[in-house]
Amino acid sequence: MLNIKMDMIQTVGLAVVILIIGRFLRKKVKFFETYCIPSPVIGGFLFAIINLFLRQMNLIIFEFDNTLQSFFMTLFFTSIGFNASWRLLKIGGRKVIMFLIVSIILVVLQNILAVGIGYATGVDPLIALLTGSTAMTGGHGTAAAMAPIVEELGHTGAKSVAIAAATFGLIAGSSLGGPLANRLIKGRKLEVVAEEVDNQQVRNDEFLFNNDVKKLDGESFAKAFFMILLAMFIGSYVSTFLNQFLNFPNYIGPMIVAAILRNISDHTTKFDLHYEEVHILEDVSLNLFLGMAMISLKLWELSSVAGQLAVLLLAQALLAWVFIYFVTFRFMGRNYDAAVLSAGHVGFGLGATPNGIANMQSVCDKYKHSHIAFFVMPIVGALFIDFFNVAIISGFFSFLSR
């Protein structure tokens, strides 16, 4: 059997190759576009299947150096920290805060359910936790980041479980959102009337409603990159300090420092964080670290937990549907806007923000555009929920790994 070892440069190079292949396939295959499957996941699963075949046939074994995966993962979560702006949360208004609260409650319930069913079915609670908000609300990025922590604790198959769970979540979230909203609108005979976003402060906020095309330049990218690296540097010491008390992931410190820098920046003109550039670097780092996580996926490790995994994932889909139908809809106003928001919550509560937006768009295409829903859901899904989700997951991991 041929053993192919790749150093860190070759590993990230292969990750880029599977990313390019994934982007090509996403454009060609409607299923991938419909369910918003990320390009690294498409190309990565294809490589994982080929890798499984080559291994089972005793032809080739691949070994990867994932040194840069850890770097890009930390860079990604540090970038997320820069989204946690208290000023934007207040500007977003009461609806945004309410939707964030209900989203955080679902995150906690997803993790409690995962651990509970894990104990009931004989699955290690740390493995089971990967099917909770890690994969559901967090999606592939959070799943790929948390899985190595579990594997380092001696639990094989963690990464395969997490990625499989996140992929299931994307498909389930896209499939259930529209029907749920339709059932609410017809079953409760809701009046199809949409509120306007009438908060003048919201309308005047440059970050939320600035549609001008900004010219990006190398200096701005350099400043944004340096600011992220600075947060990573300071945050590494924060993580070291926190780990004296609880076992947190190493990127928690950098994420906290980034959030602090963001809120300082919101109240001073002394320095500019260049948010557009930070978001681009966030997207690049996510694709690279997710691509490296996917090529090292070991599908053969799923066989031992396939039955329990199916139970865990179906339970998560049921929890999200029931919670959003009975709680999110009521909490957000029991009206048409709340029904559209519920469709969006299913999309990003089980998958990702683009899935939630696609769900809401399908409902609005049938009935009426909801200004409130398209304002509230992207702010919570794209800017805030990842920060709170990672913090909550880290707390669960620290408690379970003691």
Sequence and secondary structure as in RCSB ss.txt:
>XXXX:A:sequence
MLNIKMDMIQTVGLAVVILIIGRFLRKKVKFFETYCIPSPVIGGFLFAIINLFLRQMNLIIFEFDNTLQSFFMTL
FFTSIGFNASWRLLKIGGRKVIMFLIVSIILVVLQNILAVGIGYATGVDPLIALLTGSTAMTGGHGTAAAMAPIV
EELGHTGAKSVAIAAATFGLIAGSSLGGPLANRLIKGRKLEVVAEEVDNQQVRNDEFLFNNDVKKLDGESFAKAF
FMILLAMFIGSYVSTFLNQFLNFPNYIGPMIVAAILRNISDHTTKFDLHYEEVHILEDVSLNLFLGMAMISLKLW
ELSSVAGQLAVLLLAQALLAWVFIYFVTFRFMGRNYDAAVLSAGHVGFGLGATPNGIANMQSVCDKYKHSHIAFF
VMPIVGALFIDFFNVAIISGFFSFLSR
>XXXX:A:secstr
 EEEEE HHHHHHHHHHHHHHHHHHHHH HHHHHTT  HHHHHHHHHHHHHHHHHHTTSEEEEE  HHHHHHHHH
HHHHHHTT  HHHHHHH HHHHHHHHHHHHHHHHHHHHHHHHHHHHT  HHHHHTTTTTTTTTHHHHHHHHHHHH
HHTT TTHHHHHHHHHHHHHHHHHHHHHHHHHHHHHHTT          HHHHH HHHH        HHHHHHHH
HHHHHHHHHHHHHHHHHTTTS   TTHHHHHHHHHHHHHHTT SS    HHHHHHHHHHHHHHHHHHHHHT  GG
GGGGGHHHHHHHHHHHHHHHHHHIIIIIHHHTTSSHHHHHHHHHHHHHHHT HHHHHHHHHHHHHHS   HHHHH
HHHHIIIIIHHHHHHHHHHHHHHHHT 
